[in-house]
Amino acid sequence: MLSSFDVYDTVLTRNVGSPEALFLLLGRLLSKEGLIDMSPEMFARIRIESERCAYRNHGSLTTLHHIYNEILEALNLNETKCAIIMAAEVNFEEMLICMVPGISKILDEVRRNGRNVIFISDMYMSSSFIQKQLARFYLWKPGDVCYVSCEHGMTKAEGLYKKILKDWKTKGALMEHLGNCYDSDVVAAKKHGLKVTPRFNANLNPYENVLESFKWYSGGFSSLMAGASRMARLSNAAVTSKEEVIFDIGSSVMAPTLVSYVLWILQQAQKLRLERLYFVARDGQMLFGIAKKLVERFNFSIELRYLYGSRQAWNFPAIQTMNDHDMSWIFTQSHYLSINSFLRSAHISLQEIADDLLSIGISECDWDRNMNDEERGKVRQLLVRNSKYSAIVLQQAADQKMLLKEYLRQEGFFDDLSIGLIDLRLFGTMDQSLYEITNRQFMCFFFGVQKRAINNIS
């Protein structure tokens, strides 16, 4: 009884979406080390075309050596330099290879059932290379066998399945095959009578294919995100179909989007010669974590800091007069606003204002429900026109402003540096309030600004 497994994107995969992206990133590495005098994209395209030429000349017997013989002629390299570049590709390929999550359990189950394990790959790399990679992840066991097309002169579709059945003196009905390619792992396997279990989960999903499609424009970076998205998706422990959908969108859409956004910020910060970036709590915490990884990975020369802030913490201390503009952030930017939540924002106690609220038709039973627009207008007028409440609010605002400036000073906000401020979303008043409090110039980066809030800024 045999169980055969395709290798790439079934048992092992790469941390990029496609081999073409691997060649792009390899080109960057070779260029950085002075081994090529061309752009990474040109090297990648020459590498791709050399592989096509090698397959035209050698068919399924094509090896990596055949491919690099084509590169040697295309780039007019000497044999020593060509060998160095080929070795660099092998090392880079090895570095990017990872195990498909969950496959080890399937292999363990197959072996417990007493079945022999065979690994099959249509590949120009040798079986010893593939065996080495499988062993790295403890997927290769004594007694396993590896068949690679370049060593047998035939692909799976061309007759490799037939050869395996002949070598093992068995029938197709007694061999089960798992693979990710519809043509070679499903159609061709069934043609030879094998029992087929498709494993398409490690193929890029539609979101990841969109990222992959931008590999040439991004220098391979979007393919790295596609690969990271795939690994995150395959590692998910979702139980229900709803959880799976949420996890897929998070890993394939939101995570790459936020990483791209933060990378763009870092690139813009360099162009603007910013020396320090502040990520505002709490939405900025995720961006801060992403930025730290990117700065470390790409050696951006910029300082990153986390800054505690909120609409309440910044807008309230900016109040200087009790006019509609200064108080609008409380009344117009909240879908839910009760008397209790409003008074907390305005720093006024219920005991002080209860009688006046009753005079405008708001009793104790109304204090915890959402106020309608008419009630919000009445409360705002009460606050603005009554000097007693105005004095309370202005004094509280002055005290809060002093505390906020002390905190900002502690965090180096007033240092003689060019700085930027980052947040996921903004209601249109926080940055203005911070400027009015500090009189400090800074650049703002915001993922989204609520349109309604912008219209309220005068």
Salt bridges, closest charged atoms under 4 A:
ASP6 OD1 - LYS156 NZ 2.82
ASP9 OD1 - ARG230 NH1 3.53
GLU41 OE2 - ARG45 NE 3.02
GLU49 OE1 - ARG52 NH1 3.10
GLU49 OE2 - ARG56 NH2 3.51
GLU51 OE1 - ARG47 NH1 2.85
GLU89 OE2 - ARG47 NH2 2.87
GLU93 OE2 - ARG14 NH2 3.07
GLU94 OE2 - LYS132 NZ 3.24
GLU109 OE1 - ARG112 NH2 2.68
ASP144 OD2 - ARG111 NH2 2.46
ASP167 OD2 - LYS163 NZ 3.45
ASP185 OD1 - LYS156 NZ 2.74
ASP185 OD1 - HIS177 NE2 2.86
GLU208 OE1 - ARG233 NH2 2.85
GLU212 OE2 - LYS215 NZ 3.54
ASP283 OD2 - ARG425 NE 3.17
GLU303 OE1 - ARG276 NE 2.90
GLU303 OE2 - ARG305 NE 2.70
ASP366 OD1 - ARG369 NE 3.07
GLU374 OE2 - LYS378 NZ 3.62
GLU375 OE2 - ARG369 NH2 2.51
GLU406 OE1 - ARG409 NH1 3.49
ASP415 OD2 - ARG276 NH1 3.17
